[in-house]
Amino acid sequence: MAKFQLKKAVNGEFHFTLLGADDQALLQSEMYKQKSSAENGIESVRKNAVDDGRYERKQSTNGKDYYVLKAGNGQVIGQSKMFDGAASMEAAIAAVKSGAASAALEDMAG
């Protein structure tokens, strides 16, 4: 079962990671100054994850595939890790689509 981990960085900012059933990172957020903003980001992932049009599939300069998930306004909500191939990337997108809406929240931010 997928879960969100909400954490506080050493600089006092907040970020979250969506983990898949195997505890592998599927999506990582940007840094947020306020915990409530990070929590809003999680809700935005829950809302936008099912819409394939919200995923922008990209390739890094070293040829690795990755994706970003965007909100309806075009703002990036989160980014994936780098994958060795498009098939692995698509499998991760499928896991986000199926798991984000019901993913539990593990608040490690204190």
Secondary structure, DSSP 8 states (H G I E B T S, - for coil): --EEEEEE-TTS-EEEEEE-TTS-EEEEE--BSSHHHHHHHHHHHHHHTT-GGGEEEEE-TTS-EEEEEE-TTS-EEEE---BSSHHHHHHHHHHHHHHTTT-EEEE---
